[in-house]
Amino acid sequence: KSSNSFFVEANKTIIINETLNIPENYSLTLNEGSILEFKGDVGLVIKGGLNVNGSNIKQVTLQGNSDKNWSGVLVLGNGKDVVINNIKVIGGNGIINGISHRGAFTVHNSEVNINNSIFKENLSEDALNLVQVKALLNNITISDTNSDGLDVDYGEVKIVDSNFINIG
C-alpha cells in the first residue's frame, strides 16, 4: 500500500469473480507465468500504470474462466506508463460494467510499450484499442478478431515486426 502498487506473484492463477478496479494513481504488476481468469462479464479496470513481466517461456495470460465472453481490460493511465512484455490476451468483449469500450484491451492516456505479445479471439469492436497514447508495439500478434485488430485514436504508434492475422 505504501508504494501505491498491487502485484500478482509469478506462476499464480487467480480466478476473478467481479470486475477488479485498481484505484487512481495505483499500478498493477503481473509477473511471469501468472494467469488471470475472469468469470463471464467480469473485467479489469486500472486507473494508473500497468507492468506485465512475462517471459518468452512463461507468458502472463488474461482469459475467460470458462469461455471467451469476459469483459476485457481498460487502462485509464492518467499519464502513467504501460509496459507489457509477453502477455497473451484471449477473448474479451469490451463491455465493462455495462459500458461498451471499443477494445477487449484498451489503453487511454499513457506511454505504452508492448513487446512479444498476443491478442486473439476477441469479441469486441477492437482487439487492441489505444487512445491518446504514444506507443511502441514490437513483435505483437493480433489474430482471429471479428472487427478491427488495432485501433489508434489520437495517438502516435510505431509498429515493428508484428503480425495481423484473420482480422474482421
N, CA and C atoms as a LAMMPS dump frame, in Angstrom:
ITEM: TIMESTEP
0
ITEM: NUMBER OF ATOMS
504
ITEM: BOX BOUNDS ff ff ff
-5.0000000000000000e+02 5.0000000000000000e+02
-5.0000000000000000e+02 5.0000000000000000e+02
-5.0000000000000000e+02 5.0000000000000000e+02
ITEM: ATOMS id mol type element x y z
1 1 1 N 0.826 -1.197 0
2 1 2 C 0 0 0
3 1 3 C 0.867 1.257 0
4 2 1 N 1.994 1.237 0.697
5 2 2 C 2.843 2.422 0.762
6 2 3 C 3.465 2.759 -0.591
7 3 1 N 3.592 1.784 -1.483
8 3 2 C 4.172 2.046 -2.797
9 3 3 C 3.106 2.287 -3.868
10 4 1 N 1.849 2.321 -3.468
11 4 2 C 0.733 2.512 -4.403
12 4 3 C 0.753 1.491 -5.54
13 5 1 N 1.035 0.242 -5.19
14 5 2 C 1.063 -0.783 -6.221
15 5 3 C 0.483 -2.1 -5.722
16 6 1 N -0.096 -2.824 -6.673
17 6 2 C -0.588 -4.174 -6.429
18 6 3 C 0.181 -5.087 -7.367
19 7 1 N 0.342 -6.35 -6.996
20 7 2 C 1.041 -7.266 -7.888
21 7 3 C 0.481 -8.671 -7.754
22 8 1 N 0.697 -9.448 -8.807
23 8 2 C 0.374 -10.867 -8.806
24 8 3 C 1.706 -11.596 -8.888
25 9 1 N 1.932 -12.501 -7.946
26 9 2 C 3.181 -13.255 -7.913
27 9 3 C 3.345 -14.112 -9.157
28 10 1 N 4.579 -14.472 -9.452
29 10 2 C 4.884 -15.339 -10.585
30 10 3 C 4.181 -16.688 -10.416
31 11 1 N 3.729 -17.226 -11.534
32 11 2 C 3.167 -18.576 -11.612
33 11 3 C 1.909 -18.787 -10.774
34 12 1 N 1.165 -17.74 -10.5
35 12 2 C -0.088 -17.851 -9.753
36 12 3 C -1.264 -17.747 -10.713
37 13 1 N -2.289 -18.554 -10.467
38 13 2 C -3.541 -18.452 -11.212
39 13 3 C -4.589 -17.872 -10.279
40 14 1 N -5.247 -16.818 -10.737
41 14 2 C -6.277 -16.162 -9.935
42 14 3 C -7.567 -16.139 -10.748
43 15 1 N -8.65 -16.596 -10.138
44 15 2 C -9.967 -16.526 -10.763
45 15 3 C -10.665 -15.29 -10.213
46 16 1 N -11.107 -14.424 -11.111
47 16 2 C -11.711 -13.15 -10.714
48 16 3 C -13.212 -13.228 -10.95
49 17 1 N -13.978 -13.035 -9.864
50 17 2 C -15.43 -13.202 -9.886
51 17 3 C -16.209 -11.915 -10.116
52 18 1 N -15.585 -10.755 -9.895
53 18 2 C -16.249 -9.476 -10.149
54 18 3 C -15.206 -8.509 -10.687
55 19 1 N -15.653 -7.515 -11.426
56 19 2 C -14.717 -6.588 -12.056
57 19 3 C -13.772 -6.012 -11.015
58 20 1 N -12.498 -6.126 -11.322
59 20 2 C -11.435 -5.678 -10.431
60 20 3 C -11.068 -4.248 -10.808
61 21 1 N -11.151 -3.325 -9.841
62 21 2 C -10.841 -1.916 -10.062
63 21 3 C -9.592 -1.533 -9.285
64 22 1 N -8.538 -1.16 -10.007
65 22 2 C -7.31 -0.672 -9.382
66 22 3 C -7.463 0.845 -9.276
67 23 1 N -7.385 1.395 -8.052
68 23 2 C -7.696 2.824 -7.853
69 23 3 C -6.743 3.785 -8.57
70 24 1 N -7.191 5.011 -8.676
71 24 2 C -6.4 6.07 -9.296
72 24 3 C -5.04 6.185 -8.63
73 25 1 N -4.007 6.381 -9.459
74 25 2 C -2.618 6.567 -9.034
75 25 3 C -1.981 5.322 -8.421
76 26 1 N -2.629 4.174 -8.581
77 26 2 C -2.007 2.902 -8.209
78 26 3 C -1.571 2.213 -9.496
79 27 1 N -0.676 1.255 -9.374
80 27 2 C -0.268 0.481 -10.532
81 27 3 C -0.457 -0.999 -10.233
82 28 1 N -0.511 -1.778 -11.295
83 28 2 C -0.635 -3.226 -11.184
84 28 3 C 0.537 -3.855 -11.907
85 29 1 N 1.178 -4.829 -11.265
86 29 2 C 2.257 -5.596 -11.876
87 29 3 C 1.853 -7.059 -11.92
88 30 1 N 1.944 -7.638 -13.108
89 30 2 C 1.659 -9.057 -13.302
90 30 3 C 2.971 -9.742 -13.659
91 31 1 N 3.365 -10.728 -12.866
92 31 2 C 4.662 -11.369 -13.052
93 31 3 C 4.578 -12.653 -13.855
94 32 1 N 5.707 -13.105 -14.36
95 32 2 C 5.767 -14.202 -15.329
96 32 3 C 5.01 -15.44 -14.877
97 33 1 N 4.317 -16.024 -15.829
98 33 2 C 3.564 -17.237 -15.573
99 33 3 C 2.243 -17.021 -14.854
100 34 1 N 1.922 -15.785 -14.499
101 34 2 C 0.651 -15.553 -13.805
102 34 3 C -0.499 -15.625 -14.814
103 35 1 N -1.641 -16.12 -14.331
104 35 2 C -2.833 -16.262 -15.153
105 35 3 C -3.994 -15.629 -14.409
106 36 1 N -4.685 -14.709 -15.077
107 36 2 C -5.912 -14.148 -14.534
108 36 3 C -7.054 -14.699 -15.369
109 37 1 N -7.957 -15.425 -14.715
110 37 2 C -9.124 -15.986 -15.379
111 37 3 C -10.358 -15.25 -14.88
112 38 1 N -11.107 -14.666 -15.815
113 38 2 C -12.248 -13.829 -15.478
114 38 3 C -13.545 -14.581 -15.731
115 39 1 N -14.463 -14.51 -14.772
116 39 2 C -15.802 -15.067 -14.97
117 39 3 C -16.514 -14.238 -16.044
118 40 1 N -17.646 -14.735 -16.536
119 40 2 C -18.394 -14.038 -17.581
120 40 3 C -18.762 -12.615 -17.187
121 41 1 N -18.59 -11.687 -18.134
122 41 2 C -18.918 -10.266 -17.949
123 41 3 C -18.173 -9.615 -16.797
124 42 1 N -16.973 -10.08 -16.529
125 42 2 C -16.112 -9.524 -15.49
126 42 3 C -14.802 -9.103 -16.16
127 43 1 N -14.235 -7.969 -15.709
128 43 2 C -13.008 -7.483 -16.323
129 43 3 C -12.082 -6.816 -15.33
130 44 1 N -11.179 -6.01 -15.876
131 44 2 C -10.152 -5.332 -15.098
132 44 3 C -10.106 -3.876 -15.526
133 45 1 N -10.21 -2.964 -14.551
134 45 2 C -10.096 -1.525 -14.789
135 45 3 C -8.926 -1.02 -13.96
136 46 1 N -7.98 -0.362 -14.623
137 46 2 C -6.79 0.172 -13.951
138 46 3 C -6.774 1.675 -14.172
139 47 1 N -6.721 2.443 -13.088
140 47 2 C -6.686 3.908 -13.192
141 47 3 C -5.288 4.4 -12.836
142 48 1 N -4.306 3.843 -13.516
143 48 2 C -2.9 4.166 -13.282
144 48 3 C -2.048 3.331 -14.217
145 49 1 N -0.875 2.94 -13.749
146 49 2 C 0.064 2.215 -14.597
147 49 3 C -0.13 0.71 -14.578
148 50 1 N 0.462 0.071 -15.59
149 50 2 C 0.426 -1.386 -15.705
150 50 3 C 1.797 -1.872 -16.139
151 51 1 N 2.307 -2.878 -15.431
152 51 2 C 3.562 -3.538 -15.805
153 51 3 C 3.296 -5.023 -15.915
154 52 1 N 3.631 -5.602 -17.065
155 52 2 C 3.485 -7.037 -17.274
156 52 3 C 4.883 -7.577 -17.522
157 53 1 N 5.313 -8.473 -16.637
158 53 2 C 6.669 -9.003 -16.684
159 53 3 C 6.684 -10.469 -17.084
160 54 1 N 6.031 -10.8 -18.196
161 54 2 C 6.088 -12.159 -18.698
162 54 3 C 7.429 -12.411 -19.363
163 55 1 N 7.699 -13.68 -19.638
164 55 2 C 8.931 -14.047 -20.339
165 55 3 C 8.567 -14.876 -21.563
166 56 1 N 9.537 -15.146 -22.418
167 56 2 C 9.279 -15.971 -23.599
168 56 3 C 8.821 -17.368 -23.206
169 57 1 N 9.268 -17.859 -22.074
170 57 2 C 8.906 -19.198 -21.614
171 57 3 C 7.632 -19.18 -20.796
172 58 1 N 7.429 -18.14 -19.995
173 58 2 C 6.261 -18.051 -19.114
174 58 3 C 5.541 -16.726 -19.336
175 59 1 N 4.614 -16.734 -20.306
176 59 2 C 3.825 -15.543 -20.579
177 59 3 C 2.842 -15.293 -19.444
178 60 1 N 2.37 -14.079 -19.347
179 60 2 C 1.232 -13.73 -18.5
180 60 3 C -0.005 -13.923 -19.373
181 61 1 N -1.047 -14.548 -18.819
182 61 2 C -2.259 -14.829 -19.598
183 61 3 C -3.475 -14.204 -18.934
184 62 1 N -4.285 -13.513 -19.736
185 62 2 C -5.581 -12.983 -19.318
186 62 3 C -6.619 -13.637 -20.201
187 63 1 N -7.616 -14.302 -19.574
188 63 2 C -8.602 -15.04 -20.349
189 63 3 C -9.868 -15.245 -19.548
190 64 1 N -10.919 -15.668 -20.251
191 64 2 C -12.148 -16.026 -19.577
192 64 3 C -11.964 -17.315 -18.801
193 65 1 N -12.748 -17.466 -17.754
194 65 2 C -12.643 -18.652 -16.916
195 65 3 C -13.171 -19.897 -17.61
196 66 1 N -14.291 -19.779 -18.303
197 66 2 C -14.844 -20.954 -18.959
198 66 3 C -15.07 -20.733 -20.451
199 67 1 N -15.116 -19.485 -20.879
200 67 2 C -15.24 -19.179 -22.301
201 67 3 C -14.604 -17.82 -22.563
202 68 1 N -14.738 -17.322 -23.786
203 68 2 C -14.106 -16.059 -24.155
204 68 3 C -14.939 -14.837 -23.793
205 69 1 N -16.135 -15.013 -23.236
206 69 2 C -17.046 -13.897 -23.014
207 69 3 C -16.822 -13.226 -21.661
208 70 1 N -15.648 -12.69 -21.473
209 70 2 C -15.353 -11.876 -20.309
210 70 3 C -15.207 -10.437 -20.789
211 71 1 N -15.182 -9.485 -19.868
212 71 2 C -15.261 -8.071 -20.247
213 71 3 C -14.025 -7.528 -20.94
214 72 1 N -12.846 -7.865 -20.47
215 72 2 C -11.622 -7.307 -21.025
216 72 3 C -10.942 -6.382 -20.041
217 73 1 N -10.014 -5.565 -20.58
218 73 2 C -9.158 -4.703 -19.76
219 73 3 C -9.294 -3.263 -20.23
220 74 1 N -9.451 -2.358 -19.281
221 74 2 C -9.491 -0.921 -19.544
222 74 3 C -8.444 -0.258 -18.661
223 75 1 N -7.433 0.339 -19.295
224 75 2 C -6.396 1.057 -18.56
225 75 3 C -6.59 2.543 -18.8
226 76 1 N -6.963 3.26 -17.753
227 76 2 C -7.074 4.723 -17.788
228 76 3 C -5.786 5.24 -17.157
229 77 1 N -4.747 5.368 -17.973
230 77 2 C -3.389 5.555 -17.489
231 77 3 C -3.103 6.837 -16.741
232 78 1 N -3.858 7.884 -17.003
233 78 2 C -3.611 9.173 -16.346
234 78 3 C -2.137 9.576 -16.422
235 79 1 N -1.507 9.318 -17.584
236 79 2 C -0.114 9.692 -17.793
237 79 3 C 0.898 8.699 -17.258
238 80 1 N 0.461 7.642 -16.613
239 80 2 C 1.375 6.614 -16.094
240 80 3 C 1.759 5.665 -17.23
241 81 1 N 2.94 5.056 -17.118
242 81 2 C 3.432 4.157 -18.146
243 81 3 C 2.706 2.82 -18.134
244 82 1 N 2.58 2.249 -19.333
245 82 2 C 2.077 0.894 -19.515
246 82 3 C 3.178 0.134 -20.253
247 83 1 N 3.811 -0.808 -19.552
248 83 2 C 4.91 -1.585 -20.114
249 83 3 C 4.518 -3.06 -20.048
250 84 1 N 4.407 -3.667 -21.224
251 84 2 C 3.905 -5.038 -21.314
252 84 3 C 4.916 -5.891 -22.068
253 85 1 N 5.378 -6.946 -21.413
254 85 2 C 6.262 -7.913 -22.034
255 85 3 C 5.646 -9.296 -21.912
256 86 1 N 5.422 -9.924 -23.051
257 86 2 C 4.96 -11.311 -23.093
258 86 3 C 3.63 -11.529 -22.385
259 87 1 N 2.593 -10.945 -22.949
260 87 2 C 1.23 -11.191 -22.461
261 87 3 C 0.455 -11.915 -23.553
262 88 1 N -0.491 -12.722 -23.129
263 88 2 C -1.435 -13.346 -24.049
264 88 3 C -2.822 -12.993 -23.552
265 89 1 N -3.591 -12.268 -24.37
266 89 2 C -4.95 -11.881 -24.033
267 89 3 C -5.881 -12.668 -24.956
268 90 1 N -6.71 -13.511 -24.353
269 90 2 C -7.599 -14.376 -25.127
270 90 3 C -9.042 -13.988 -24.813
271 91 1 N -9.781 -13.609 -25.846
272 91 2 C -11.177 -13.246 -25.663
273 91 3 C -11.335 -11.832 -25.134
274 92 1 N -12.499 -11.575 -24.596
275 92 2 C -12.839 -10.239 -24.096
276 92 3 C -13.82 -9.569 -25.029
277 93 1 N -14.863 -8.973 -24.461
278 93 2 C -15.891 -8.354 -25.297
279 93 3 C -15.915 -6.828 -25.228
280 94 1 N -15.089 -6.227 -24.382
281 94 2 C -15.022 -4.765 -24.306
282 94 3 C -16.165 -4.107 -23.56
283 95 1 N -17.031 -4.886 -22.926
284 95 2 C -18.154 -4.315 -22.172
285 95 3 C -17.842 -4.45 -20.685
286 96 1 N -17.515 -3.326 -20.058
287 96 2 C -17.123 -3.324 -18.649
288 96 3 C -18.163 -2.557 -17.852
289 97 1 N -18.719 -3.21 -16.861
290 97 2 C -19.785 -2.62 -16.035
291 97 3 C -20.931 -2.077 -16.881
292 98 1 N -21.268 -2.81 -17.941
293 98 2 C -22.385 -2.438 -18.794
294 98 3 C -22.097 -1.357 -19.82
295 99 1 N -20.872 -0.841 -19.841
296 99 2 C -20.49 0.218 -20.782
297 99 3 C -19.566 -0.369 -21.833
298 100 1 N -19.867 -0.122 -23.097
299 100 2 C -19.055 -0.648 -24.185
300 100 3 C -17.829 0.236 -24.409
301 101 1 N -16.666 -0.343 -24.194
302 101 2 C -15.383 0.278 -24.529
303 101 3 C -14.912 -0.476 -25.763
304 102 1 N -14.483 0.195 -26.757
305 102 2 C -14.265 -0.428 -28.058
306 102 3 C -13.347 -1.634 -28.034
307 103 1 N -12.369 -1.652 -27.159
308 103 2 C -11.389 -2.725 -27.206
309 103 3 C -11.534 -3.76 -26.12
310 104 1 N -11.159 -4.983 -26.465
311 104 2 C -11.029 -6.02 -25.44
312 104 3 C -9.873 -5.65 -24.512
313 105 1 N -8.891 -4.936 -25.055
314 105 2 C -7.78 -4.405 -24.266
315 105 3 C -7.61 -2.959 -24.707
316 106 1 N -7.99 -2.013 -23.841
317 106 2 C -7.986 -0.588 -24.171
318 106 3 C -7.054 0.158 -23.231
319 107 1 N -6.243 1.06 -23.804
320 107 2 C -5.356 1.91 -23.005
321 107 3 C -5.601 3.36 -23.408
322 108 1 N -5.86 4.216 -22.409
323 108 2 C -6.055 5.653 -22.595
324 108 3 C -4.924 6.417 -21.901
325 109 1 N -4.418 7.466 -22.57
326 109 2 C -3.57 8.473 -21.954
327 109 3 C -2.349 7.9 -21.239
328 110 1 N -1.471 7.252 -22.016
329 110 2 C -0.258 6.648 -21.444
330 110 3 C 0.852 6.602 -22.472
331 111 1 N 2.06 6.422 -21.975
332 111 2 C 3.186 5.98 -22.796
333 111 3 C 3.097 4.469 -22.756
334 112 1 N 3.026 3.82 -23.923
335 112 2 C 2.772 2.381 -23.997
336 112 3 C 3.92 1.688 -24.728
337 113 1 N 4.366 0.583 -24.158
338 113 2 C 5.392 -0.243 -24.782
339 113 3 C 4.927 -1.694 -24.651
340 114 1 N 4.577 -2.321 -25.777
341 114 2 C 4.103 -3.708 -25.76
342 114 3 C 5.048 -4.548 -26.617
343 115 1 N 5.614 -5.582 -26.008
344 115 2 C 6.583 -6.442 -26.677
345 115 3 C 6.177 -7.908 -26.586
346 116 1 N 6.432 -8.657 -27.662
347 116 2 C 6.29 -10.118 -27.665
348 116 3 C 4.955 -10.565 -27.085
349 117 1 N 3.863 -10.055 -27.61
350 117 2 C 2.546 -10.289 -27.022
351 117 3 C 1.529 -10.729 -28.065
352 118 1 N 0.479 -11.421 -27.577
353 118 2 C -0.561 -11.969 -28.436
354 118 3 C -1.927 -11.507 -27.933
355 119 1 N -2.76 -11.042 -28.865
356 119 2 C -4.147 -10.682 -28.585
357 119 3 C -4.98 -11.491 -29.571
358 120 1 N -5.798 -12.422 -29.082
359 120 2 C -6.507 -13.289 -30.016
360 120 3 C -7.918 -13.62 -29.544
361 121 1 N -8.746 -13.964 -30.538
362 121 2 C -10.111 -14.443 -30.316
363 121 3 C -10.975 -13.469 -29.524
364 122 1 N -10.744 -12.166 -29.757
365 122 2 C -11.512 -11.149 -29.045
366 122 3 C -12.869 -10.941 -29.696
367 123 1 N -13.85 -10.589 -28.885
368 123 2 C -15.228 -10.43 -29.342
369 123 3 C -15.662 -8.969 -29.393
370 124 1 N -14.751 -8.058 -29.158
371 124 2 C -15.062 -6.63 -29.116
372 124 3 C -14.912 -6.004 -30.501
373 125 1 N -15.217 -4.706 -30.598
374 125 2 C -15.021 -3.995 -31.858
375 125 3 C -13.542 -3.983 -32.239
376 126 1 N -12.657 -3.768 -31.261
377 126 2 C -11.212 -3.747 -31.49
378 126 3 C -10.547 -4.74 -30.533
379 127 1 N -9.579 -5.475 -31.026
380 127 2 C -8.817 -6.339 -30.127
381 127 3 C -7.96 -5.474 -29.204
382 128 1 N -7.233 -4.515 -29.795
383 128 2 C -6.375 -3.607 -29.043
384 128 3 C -6.747 -2.188 -29.438
385 129 1 N -7.188 -1.384 -28.477
386 129 2 C -7.617 -0.01 -28.716
387 129 3 C -6.704 0.917 -27.924
388 130 1 N -6.026 1.815 -28.625
389 130 2 C -5.104 2.756 -27.987
390 130 3 C -5.617 4.174 -28.238
391 131 1 N -5.84 4.924 -27.147
392 131 2 C -6.425 6.258 -27.233
393 131 3 C -5.513 7.254 -26.528
394 132 1 N -5.131 8.307 -27.244
395 132 2 C -4.272 9.359 -26.698
396 132 3 C -3.008 8.773 -26.079
397 133 1 N -2.279 8.012 -26.896
398 133 2 C -1.058 7.37 -26.42
399 133 3 C 0.106 7.689 -27.351
400 134 1 N 1.282 7.489 -26.817
401 134 2 C 2.499 7.381 -27.608
402 134 3 C 2.966 5.963 -27.339
403 135 1 N 3.124 5.153 -28.42
404 135 2 C 3.332 3.728 -28.19
405 135 3 C 4.351 3.116 -29.142
406 136 1 N 4.969 2.043 -28.648
407 136 2 C 5.785 1.148 -29.451
408 136 3 C 5.194 -0.241 -29.319
409 137 1 N 4.834 -0.835 -30.453
410 137 2 C 4.346 -2.21 -30.485
411 137 3 C 5.405 -3.017 -31.214
412 138 1 N 6.054 -3.927 -30.507
413 138 2 C 7.152 -4.695 -31.057
414 138 3 C 6.863 -6.188 -30.942
415 139 1 N 6.82 -6.852 -32.083
416 139 2 C 6.574 -8.291 -32.131
417 139 3 C 5.267 -8.661 -31.439
418 140 1 N 4.183 -8.026 -31.869
419 140 2 C 2.868 -8.414 -31.368
420 140 3 C 2.121 -9.155 -32.47
421 141 1 N 1.214 -10.018 -32.053
422 141 2 C 0.337 -10.718 -32.976
423 141 3 C -1.092 -10.469 -32.539
424 142 1 N -1.9 -10.011 -33.479
425 142 2 C -3.337 -9.865 -33.239
426 142 3 C -4.014 -10.778 -34.246
427 143 1 N -4.86 -11.695 -33.734
428 143 2 C -5.477 -12.656 -34.644
429 143 3 C -6.902 -13 -34.232
430 144 1 N -7.646 -13.463 -35.238
431 144 2 C -8.983 -14.019 -35.034
432 144 3 C -9.898 -13.082 -34.261
433 145 1 N -10.067 -11.889 -34.809
434 145 2 C -10.965 -10.91 -34.198
435 145 3 C -12.064 -10.55 -35.195
436 146 1 N -13.26 -10.269 -34.683
437 146 2 C -14.418 -10.022 -35.537
438 146 3 C -14.359 -8.708 -36.305
439 147 1 N -13.66 -7.715 -35.774
440 147 2 C -13.651 -6.401 -36.401
441 147 3 C -12.217 -5.91 -36.495
442 148 1 N -11.902 -4.747 -35.934
443 148 2 C -10.556 -4.189 -36.029
444 148 3 C -9.582 -4.935 -35.117
445 149 1 N -8.411 -5.208 -35.629
446 149 2 C -7.375 -5.783 -34.795
447 149 3 C -6.769 -4.714 -33.9
448 150 1 N -6.408 -3.586 -34.513
449 150 2 C -5.785 -2.475 -33.802
450 150 3 C -6.497 -1.2 -34.207
451 151 1 N -6.88 -0.386 -33.217
452 151 2 C -7.49 0.908 -33.473
453 151 3 C -6.729 1.932 -32.638
454 152 1 N -6.218 2.963 -33.295
455 152 2 C -5.485 4.026 -32.607
456 152 3 C -6.249 5.328 -32.808
457 153 1 N -6.636 5.966 -31.717
458 153 2 C -7.345 7.237 -31.75
459 153 3 C -6.468 8.295 -31.096
460 154 1 N -6.14 9.338 -31.859
461 154 2 C -5.363 10.469 -31.341
462 154 3 C -4.051 10 -30.714
463 155 1 N -3.369 9.091 -31.377
464 155 2 C -2.121 8.576 -30.843
465 155 3 C -1.03 8.521 -31.892
466 156 1 N 0.163 8.269 -31.408
467 156 2 C 1.339 8.083 -32.245
468 156 3 C 1.902 6.71 -31.906
469 157 1 N 1.884 5.795 -32.885
470 157 2 C 2.265 4.41 -32.626
471 157 3 C 3.279 3.952 -33.662
472 158 1 N 4.349 3.362 -33.193
473 158 2 C 5.35 2.731 -34.052
474 158 3 C 5.148 1.224 -33.926
475 159 1 N 5.012 0.54 -35.076
476 159 2 C 4.784 -0.9 -35.099
477 159 3 C 5.986 -1.568 -35.752
478 160 1 N 6.589 -2.549 -35.056
479 160 2 C 7.78 -3.249 -35.539
480 160 3 C 7.532 -4.752 -35.486
481 161 1 N 7.883 -5.455 -36.563
482 161 2 C 7.86 -6.932 -36.607
483 161 3 C 6.595 -7.529 -36.006
484 162 1 N 5.443 -7.118 -36.462
485 162 2 C 4.178 -7.571 -35.897
486 162 3 C 3.308 -8.243 -36.957
487 163 1 N 2.359 -9.064 -36.516
488 163 2 C 1.501 -9.816 -37.41
489 163 3 C 0.037 -9.564 -37.082
490 164 1 N -0.76 -9.437 -38.143
491 164 2 C -2.197 -9.247 -38.019
492 164 3 C -2.841 -10.32 -38.888
493 165 1 N -3.503 -11.298 -38.255
494 165 2 C -3.962 -12.498 -38.945
495 165 3 C -5.468 -12.691 -38.718
496 166 1 N -6.203 -12.91 -39.814
497 166 2 C -7.632 -13.177 -39.762
498 166 3 C -8.384 -12.087 -38.996
499 167 1 N -8.241 -10.859 -39.49
500 167 2 C -8.857 -9.685 -38.866
501 167 3 C -10.145 -9.358 -39.607
502 168 1 N -11.256 -9.272 -38.848
503 168 2 C -12.542 -8.843 -39.37
504 168 3 C -12.971 -9.602 -40.595
